[in-house]
Amino acid sequence: MSFRASSVLAFRASSSLRAGKPRNDVPLAMSKWWGSYKAQDGVVTQQLSPYEQQAIMPWVRTWPKRLMTKFTSTALDWVPPFVLMIGLVEWSEWKHSDIAHHHRD
Protein backbone atom coordinates (compact mmCIF):
# COMPACT_ATOMS: atom_id res chain seq x y z
CA MET A 1 0.00 0.00 0.00
CA SER A 2 1.39 3.34 -0.92
CA PHE A 3 1.85 6.27 1.40
CA ARG A 4 -0.88 8.23 -0.39
CA ALA A 5 -3.42 5.41 -0.04
CA SER A 6 -2.61 4.89 3.64
CA SER A 7 -2.90 8.61 4.39
CA VAL A 8 -6.31 8.70 2.68
CA LEU A 9 -7.46 5.79 4.82
CA ALA A 10 -6.02 7.35 7.98
CA PHE A 11 -7.82 10.65 7.50
CA ARG A 12 -11.08 9.43 5.93
CA ALA A 13 -13.01 10.34 9.13
CA SER A 14 -12.05 13.97 8.74
CA SER A 15 -13.07 14.25 5.09
CA SER A 16 -16.05 16.44 5.93
CA LEU A 17 -13.76 18.86 7.73
CA ARG A 18 -11.44 19.02 4.74
CA ALA A 19 -14.45 19.66 2.52
CA GLY A 20 -15.21 22.80 4.54
CA LYS A 21 -18.47 21.81 6.19
CA PRO A 22 -17.89 21.14 9.88
CA ARG A 23 -20.79 20.02 12.07
CA ASN A 24 -21.67 22.33 14.94
CA ASP A 25 -24.44 20.28 16.57
CA VAL A 26 -22.24 17.23 17.28
CA PRO A 27 -18.80 17.11 18.91
CA LEU A 28 -15.98 16.66 16.43
CA ALA A 29 -15.18 13.16 17.67
CA MET A 30 -18.78 12.05 17.14
CA SER A 31 -19.47 13.74 13.79
CA LYS A 32 -18.87 10.63 11.69
CA TRP A 33 -20.93 8.45 14.00
CA TRP A 34 -23.92 10.82 14.08
CA GLY A 35 -23.50 11.99 10.49
CA SER A 36 -26.19 9.76 9.01
CA TYR A 37 -28.59 9.84 11.98
CA LYS A 38 -32.25 10.28 11.05
CA ALA A 39 -34.87 11.27 13.63
CA GLN A 40 -37.58 8.67 14.22
CA ASP A 41 -41.29 9.19 14.84
CA GLY A 42 -42.33 8.64 18.43
CA VAL A 43 -38.83 8.77 19.90
CA VAL A 44 -38.28 11.36 22.61
CA THR A 45 -35.50 13.67 21.50
CA GLN A 46 -35.94 16.43 24.09
CA GLN A 47 -37.01 16.30 27.69
CA LEU A 48 -37.45 18.69 30.59
CA SER A 49 -34.91 18.73 33.34
CA PRO A 50 -36.31 17.90 36.80
CA TYR A 51 -35.03 21.29 37.89
CA GLU A 52 -37.27 22.98 35.31
CA GLN A 53 -40.45 21.09 36.14
CA GLN A 54 -41.00 22.34 39.70
CA ALA A 55 -42.49 19.03 40.75
CA ILE A 56 -42.62 19.92 44.45
CA MET A 57 -44.15 23.41 44.31
CA PRO A 58 -47.82 22.35 43.83
CA TRP A 59 -47.48 20.07 46.85
CA VAL A 60 -45.91 22.82 48.94
CA ARG A 61 -48.70 25.25 48.07
CA THR A 62 -51.46 22.84 49.16
CA TRP A 63 -49.57 21.35 52.12
CA PRO A 64 -51.01 23.53 54.94
CA LYS A 65 -54.62 22.93 53.91
CA ARG A 66 -54.11 19.18 53.45
CA LEU A 67 -52.28 18.91 56.78
CA MET A 68 -55.09 20.67 58.64
CA THR A 69 -57.72 18.49 56.95
CA LYS A 70 -55.90 15.26 57.85
CA PHE A 71 -55.13 16.54 61.35
CA THR A 72 -58.76 17.38 62.14
CA SER A 73 -60.36 14.44 60.35
CA THR A 74 -58.30 11.87 62.27
CA ALA A 75 -58.36 13.64 65.65
CA LEU A 76 -60.82 11.12 67.13
CA ASP A 77 -58.34 8.35 66.37
CA TRP A 78 -55.24 9.81 68.01
CA VAL A 79 -56.37 12.37 70.64
CA PRO A 80 -57.88 9.93 73.21
CA PRO A 81 -54.84 7.60 73.27
CA PHE A 82 -52.52 10.60 73.47
CA VAL A 83 -54.47 12.10 76.40
CA LEU A 84 -54.57 8.68 78.09
CA MET A 85 -50.81 8.29 77.65
CA ILE A 86 -50.10 11.77 79.10
CA GLY A 87 -52.43 11.07 82.03
CA LEU A 88 -50.83 7.69 82.69
CA VAL A 89 -47.32 9.17 82.65
CA GLU A 90 -48.32 11.98 85.02
CA TRP A 91 -50.08 9.57 87.38
CA SER A 92 -47.13 7.15 87.40
CA GLU A 93 -44.69 9.99 88.14
CA TRP A 94 -46.93 11.17 91.01
CA LYS A 95 -47.32 7.62 92.35
CA HIS A 96 -43.56 6.99 92.18
CA SER A 97 -42.77 10.19 94.08
CA ASP A 98 -45.54 9.40 96.62
CA ILE A 99 -44.16 5.93 97.27
CA ALA A 100 -40.62 7.29 97.49
CA HIS A 101 -41.76 9.94 99.99
CA HIS A 102 -43.62 7.51 102.29
CA HIS A 103 -40.96 4.80 102.33
CA ARG A 104 -37.95 6.83 103.32
CA ASP A 105 -35.35 5.28 105.56
C-alpha positions in Angstrom: 0.0 0.0 0.0 1.4 3.3 -0.9 1.8 6.3 1.4 -0.9 8.2 -0.4 -3.4 5.4 0.0 -2.6 4.9 3.6 -2.9 8.6 4.4 -6.3 8.7 2.7 -7.5 5.8 4.8 -6.0 7.4 8.0 -7.8 10.7 7.5 -11.1 9.4 5.9 -13.0 10.3 9.1 -12.0 14.0 8.7 -13.1 14.2 5.1 -16.1 16.4 5.9 -13.8 18.9 7.7 -11.4 19.0 4.7 -14.5 19.7 2.5 -15.2 22.8 4.5 -18.5 21.8 6.2 -17.9 21.1 9.9 -20.8 20.0 12.1 -21.7 22.3 14.9 -24.4 20.3 16.6 -22.2 17.2 17.3 -18.8 17.1 18.9 -16.0 16.7 16.4 -15.2 13.2 17.7 -18.8 12.0 17.1 -19.5 13.7 13.8 -18.9 10.6 11.7 -20.9 8.5 14.0 -23.9 10.8 14.1 -23.5 12.0 10.5 -26.2 9.8 9.0 -28.6 9.8 12.0 -32.3 10.3 11.0 -34.9 11.3 13.6 -37.6 8.7 14.2 -41.3 9.2 14.8 -42.3 8.6 18.4 -38.8 8.8 19.9 -38.3 11.4 22.6 -35.5 13.7 21.5 -35.9 16.4 24.1 -37.0 16.3 27.7 -37.4 18.7 30.6 -34.9 18.7 33.3 -36.3 17.9 36.8 -35.0 21.3 37.9 -37.3 23.0 35.3 -40.5 21.1 36.1 -41.0 22.3 39.7 -42.5 19.0 40.7 -42.6 19.9 44.5 -44.2 23.4 44.3 -47.8 22.3 43.8 -47.5 20.1 46.8 -45.9 22.8 48.9 -48.7 25.3 48.1 -51.5 22.8 49.2 -49.6 21.4 52.1 -51.0 23.5 54.9 -54.6 22.9 53.9 -54.1 19.2 53.4 -52.3 18.9 56.8 -55.1 20.7 58.6 -57.7 18.5 57.0 -55.9 15.3 57.8 -55.1 16.5 61.3 -58.8 17.4 62.1 -60.4 14.4 60.3 -58.3 11.9 62.3 -58.4 13.6 65.7 -60.8 11.1 67.1 -58.3 8.4 66.4 -55.2 9.8 68.0 -56.4 12.4 70.6 -57.9 9.9 73.2 -54.8 7.6 73.3 -52.5 10.6 73.5 -54.5 12.1 76.4 -54.6 8.7 78.1 -50.8 8.3 77.7 -50.1 11.8 79.1 -52.4 11.1 82.0 -50.8 7.7 82.7 -47.3 9.2 82.7 -48.3 12.0 85.0 -50.1 9.6 87.4 -47.1 7.2 87.4 -44.7 10.0 88.1 -46.9 11.2 91.0 -47.3 7.6 92.3 -43.6 7.0 92.2 -42.8 10.2 94.1 -45.5 9.4 96.6 -44.2 5.9 97.3 -40.6 7.3 97.5 -41.8 9.9 100.0 -43.6 7.5 102.3 -41.0 4.8 102.3 -38.0 6.8 103.3 -35.4 5.3 105.6 
